[in-house]
Amino acid sequence: MHFIVKSTIILIITLSLFGCANSQKWKKEISNYSNPVFEPILADPTVVKDPSTGCFYAYGTQDDWGDGQGSRLVPILKSRNLVNWEVVGEAFLTKPKWKRQGGIWAPDVVYVGGKYMLYYAYSTWGDSNPGIGVAVSSEPEGPFTDRGKLFDSEEVGVPNSIDPFYFQDNESKYLFWGSFSNLFNQGTYGIPLDDLGLNVVDLSDKFKVAAGDFEAVVIHKRQGYYYFLGSKGTCCEGEKSTYHVMVARSKSLKGPYLDKEGQDIAEPGNGSLLLKKNKKFVGVGHTSRIITDDDGDDWILYHGIDSNRGKVNSGASRRVLLLDKIIWEDGWPKISDETPSTTAFKAPYFKSRKK
């Protein structure tokens, strides 16, 4: 009897610490936070909210954190406030089989039709034919069951086809993707998906929205505009990384996307600055979707590299998880000082809730 009571107390304490249990009532928390919100690595973050618990789950590129645990097959973090994160596992038990070698990069996870869809890139460094696949799970913590390849670079006619991003516009589902290259047919593209989001309808039906100096696309719809957020520069050279984030917008999902100067980002060199390095964090980019808290404030997560701790023991770039508030000025998103916050900042607010 004493054992049962003690176990119950431990369970209650555990739920109080980590939250997100269906029966757990959340307390109102208004506090400050400081970057990074997670370390040592969560590269290319994507974040999804579990509608049944209100928990947030973050997923990142396959990486060896240098802690002796080997390469994690898409690490998964869990949080109830976007600030305090715990590691809860990996998305895959084994690598998908449709490609002989490579890493699982840049996942994009969304909740669609009662299931969690994980779109991912499958690639090696310098891969001549990377591709994009999709996996499915009924739970945000997985494991995800691979549903196979959507396309590879040769099939779709776009070099370096990585960095997938799902977007649903009314009832229509699309996949956006693309990465750096100087080839004429490189860029960020979109393509329609079928009703289940598991297959491309027609590979020839792709449309280009940005030039080949962008990667890591995110599309955000607000007040009649589609906002394109994309990264430029180098992601993975430790403290020498030059990643930064640019923005443009369009009245149409398919573009043209114009920057603040009215220049089309389908042409190289265009885009308006949203986020750049500072003395503490460099290589900042590959953002999550914009997330709105219960006060109506917008937030974005992304990775960056501590300028004094560029790599971990495995040699991987130490891409920590960063969080900052998005404010809107004259119809454009802005991050304060256009750089990561480095001092204490008011945290996102989420209401008390229970199922």
N, C-alpha and C positions, 0 to 999 in steps of 0.2 A: 504493500500500500504506500509506504514511504517512497519507494522507488518510482511508482506511478506519479505521485504528486511532484516529486523532484523532476522527473522527466517532463511533466507538463509545464512546470515553471521554466525549465530550460528552453522548451519549445516557444513559450510566450516571449521570453527574452530575445530569442533568436529572431522571431518574426518582428519584434519591435525594432531590432537593429536594422534588419534588411528590408522590412516592409513588403508590400506587394502581395501579401497573402490575401486570398479572397475574403476572409473574414476579418482581416486586420483593418481597424479604423485608423486612418492617417491623421496625424496631428498637424495643425497649421505650423509651418516652419518658415520663418523669415530670418535668414541669416546671410552671412557673407561667404564668399568662396575665393580661392586664389588658383590661378593656373599653375601647373597642369591639373586637370581633374582625374587623370589616370596616367600611370607610367608603369613599366618602361616603354611599352609599344602598344598602340592601337592605330595602325596605319590605314588610310583610306576609309574612314569610318562611315557607316550607315547606321541610322537609328530608327527603330520602329516602336510604337506604343501598343501594348497588349490591351485591347478594349475591355477585357473581362476583369483585369486587376489594376489597370492604370500604370503598370510597370513599363519602364523603358528598357529596351534591349539594344545594345550596340555590337556591331560585328566589324571585323577588320581583316585585312589581307593576311594570308598565311605568312608567318614569320617565326624565326627562332629568337626568343627573347634573351638568350644567353644565360638562362637560369638552370640549365641542365635538363630541362623538360623536352628538349627537341623542338621541332617545327610544329606549331599549332595549326591544325587544318581549319582555318577561319575561327579565331577566338571569339567567344561570346561574353559580354559583360552585361550586368543587370543593375538598374538604378530606379529609384522612385522620384528623383529630383534633378536629374542630369548632372549632379555634382558628385555624389558619393556612389562609386561603382565597385562591384565585386565581380570576380571572374567566376563564371558558372559552367564553362565547358567549351566544347568545340562543335562547329556545325556539322562536320563530316566525321564518320567513323573511319572511312577509307577514301582515297581519292577517286573521283569519277574515272571511268575506264575509257572514255572516247578519245583520249589523247595519250600518247605514249609517255611523255614527260612534261614537266612544268609545275608551276605553283598555282594555287587558287588565289587570285588577286581581286581586289576592289569589289567585294560583294555589295549588292544592293538588295535589301530585304524589305518587303512590303506585305501588308495584310490584305488579301484579296479573296473574296468569296468564302470566308471562313477558314482560309489556309494561309500559311506563311510561305511566300515565294522568295527564293533566293537566286538572284541572277548573279553570275560570276564570270570573271575572265580566267582563262586557262592559258598560261604563257610561261616561257623562259625569257631571261634577258637576251635581247637580240633575236627573238623568235621570228622566223620568216613567215609563219602561218599560225598565229595565236587565234583563239576563238572564244565564243561566249556560250555558256550553258545555263541551265535552270534546274533548281532542286526545290522540293516541296516538303513541308512538315505541318502537322496539325498543332504543334506547340512551338513557341518562340525559342525554347532551349534545344530544339531538335530531338533526335538527330534528323537531318534533312536527307530525303531520298532523291537521288539524282534522277532527273528526267531526260538527261542527255543534252546533246549539242543543239543550239539554235542555228549557228552558222560559224564558219571560220573565215579568216580574212580573204582567202582565195575565192571561196564560194560567193561572198557578198561583194567582192571587188573593192574593199577598203583596207589598205595596209594597216597593220598594227591594231586590229580590232579588239580593244579591251575597254575597261571602264564602263560597264553597262549601267543604265539608269532607267527605271520604269516610270512611266507617267500615264495617268488615266485622265482623259478629257471627256467629261460626260460619260458615255458608255463605251467610248473607244479607247483601246489600250495600245500603248506605243512603247518601244524600246529605243532609247538613245544610247550612243556609244561613240568612242573614237579616242585617238591618242596621237602623240607627236609623230610627224614625218614631214619631209619636204617634197614628197611626191605629189604630182598634180591631183591625184584622186584621194588624197588624205584629207581628213577633217572630222568634225563631229556631225554624225548623221542620226536621223530618226527613221523608224520603220514600224508599220502596223503589226500588232500581234493578233492572234485569234481570240475568241471570246473568253477562253480560259487563261490566256496569257502564257501558254505553254509552247506555242509554235509561231513562227513567222508566217504571215499569210502569203507573201510574194516577195522574194529577195530582190526583185527588180523595182520594187515600190519604195525604195529608200529615198530620202530627201536630205540635202545638206543644209546645216544651219550655222556652222562655224568653220573657220580655216584650220589648217593643220598645226598651228602654234598653240592650240587649246587641247586640254584633255580634262577628264574628271567632271563631266557635265552634270549640273543639277538644274532642273526647271522648276520655277515657283510661280504660281498664278495668284495675282492680287489685283483687285480693282480694275479688271479689264485688260491687264497686261500679263504677258508671260515673261518672266525674268530668267535670263540665262546666266548662271554662275559657272565659271570654268577656271582651271588652273593653267598657268604658264610657268616655264622655267624647269629646273631639275628638281626631282622629288627626293632623291636617294643618295646624296653624296655627303652625308653627315653634316657637319657644320658649314660645309661649302654649298649646300643646297640652296637653290634660288627660287623655289616655288613661291608663287603669289597668286592672288585671285582677282579676276576681272569680271565685270558685269555688263550686260546689255539687255535690252527689252524689245518686245514685239507685241503687236495687237493680234498676231496670229501665231499659233503653236509652231507652224512650219516656217516662220520668219517672214521677212528679214528681221534679224535682231540688230538693233542699232545702239551704239553707245551714246554717251551724253553729248557728244559732238555730232551725232547724226551719222556716224560712220558704220557701215555694215561689217559685222565681225566675220562674215564669210570671206572677207579679204584679210590677209595676214597683217598684224601690227595694230589692229583695232581693239577696242574694249576700254571700259573705264575702271579705274582701280577701286577695289573693295578692301583688300587686305594685303599687307606687305610685312616684311620682317622688321624686328627691332633689335636692340642690343642683346636681349635675352633669348628670343625665339627666332629662328630662321627657317627657311624651307616650309613656310606655312601655306596649307592648301588642302585640296581634295576634301571638300566640305560635305557634311550631311545635308539632308533637307532642312529647311527652316522650320522650327518647332515653336508653336505658340503656347505660352503658359496660361494659367487660369486668371491672370491679371490682364491678359491680352498682349503681353510683351512677347516679342519674337527673339529666338535664340538660334545659334548655329554652332555645331561642333566641327572640328577639323583637326588635322594633325600638324605638328610643328616639331622642330628639333632644338633642344637646348644648345645654345652656341658654345657652351663649355663642356658638354657631354654628348658628342655627336653620334657615337656608336656604342653598341653593347658588345659583350665578349665574343659573340658569334660573328661579329663583323657587320651585322645589320644596322642600318640607321636607326637611331633611338627616337622614333617618331611618337611622341607623347600625344595624349588627347587633350585638346584645348576647347574651351567654351567661351563664347562671347555674345553679347546682346546685339541684335540688329535694331537700329532705329531707321525711320523712314523720313527723308527730307526731299520735298518737291517731287515725290513719286519715285524716289530711288532709295535702295537699301544702303545703309552706312554702318560701319563699325567705328567706334570712337577712336580718333587719331589714326585710323586705317591700319592699326597694328594690334596684336594680341594684348589683352590686359595683363599687367604684371603686378598689380597691387590688389588688395581686397576689394571685391565688387559684390553688390547685392545679388543674391542667388535667385534663380527662377522660383516662382510661387505656384504651388499646386494645392488645391483645396483638400480638406479632410474628406475621406470617402470610405464607404464600405459597400460590399456587394449587395 
